[in-house]
């Protein structure tokens, strides 16, 4: 350990492992350490015994839940867009060689006290139970507009320059109802709040196109998910880093981050000091360099049935837009099952999450919990959200963000790209490998 590295990474959460893998592929000498004896940090997957040990100390899991090894329960649920940035990173780094993915069977949105499949094109819009007959026509025209829009061809703009006009003007142009705006902005574009309404519509257009392109890739939903749970992802990126010369150390106590003249020069552990000019770490390693940005409440629910009104889907996402339940933040449901090798046969794991707004966090999940049907077991966790107070450039210490309440990887990718740019000074350029594969297939 007494040698010099380009970068030292502290913590083996998903964000840190992605960065470690990316930097190793680019030829950086990386040392990756974790105080824990397992990969994943906050984004680990637990077997049944570990799950009960964490949430029910001293209590054994019921024998009816089956074998311990059949369970791989995520502490933080995330799905990947089939054509999204995270999938591009997987292909760019070739981590896909270590993992097998399966499609998520459905994408649903909550409106007027019920859930329905999210329409993602003009054909689905005209058959969606989310809207009345006249609203279906308006939504159909909106999707046709999105599909035909070409920034270089004003003839396709219908008087709307998406570079400048706010999304409110686009919705107004097509006369879309507030409830329709909710599922477009939150279930398709995956915006975290309604601030997007007053911002230029280009980003929302791009987000909706990403959803539609991802949907078109497989048909049932835009999302994919790794077999055996998200805990496989950090290990996949760790293997990648090791192949390119990265060094990994688990169960490694971090005694001190060493500075000279205000700049980081190394990390001390068990009497040895690894030298470096750049350290990346999760918030738990740098309590003096982060601020609390809120809390997330999550309920991990074990079900012995599929979620009602989802056509017996073996997996799905449900987005409950904030306005539908008089909140300031959306509620997310991510459900997977034995089909993804994360539970015993005929069992589902549904994780409900949202940002905390009141003094009774668990009650804030009730609109989503009510959709699940009978719950065999429920584990509730409330965690603090942290974000760095500085960009880290002055000291050479770059802190990642906590994982938010969303059930998709888009915000994780944003943090990866942000930290990567702060560390290297360059934008993360990841080729659209999904598009390249499709073009290659077409050529053949």
Secondary structure, 3 states (H helix, E strand, C coil): CCCECCEEEECCEHHHHHHHHHHHHCCCCEEEECCCCCCEHHHCEECHHHHHHHHCCCCCCCHHHCCHHHCCEECCCCEEECCCHHHHHHHHHCHHHHCCEEECCEEEEEECCEEEECCCCHHHHCCCCCCCHHHHHHHHHHHHHHHHCCCCCHHHCCCCCCCCCEHHHHHHHHCCCHHHHHHHHHHHCCCCCHHHHHCECHHHHHHHHHHHHHHHHHCCCCEEEECCCCHHHHHHHHHHHHHCCCEEECCCCCCEEEEECCEEEEEEECCEEEECCCEEECHHHCHHHEEEEEEEEEEEEEECCCCCCCCCCCCEEEEECHHHHCCCCCEEEEEEEHHHCCCCCCCEEEEEEEECCCCCHHHHHHHHHCCCCCCCEEEEEEEEEEEECCCCCCCCEEECCCCCCCCECHHHHHHHHHHHHHHHCCCCCCCCHHHHHHHHHHHC
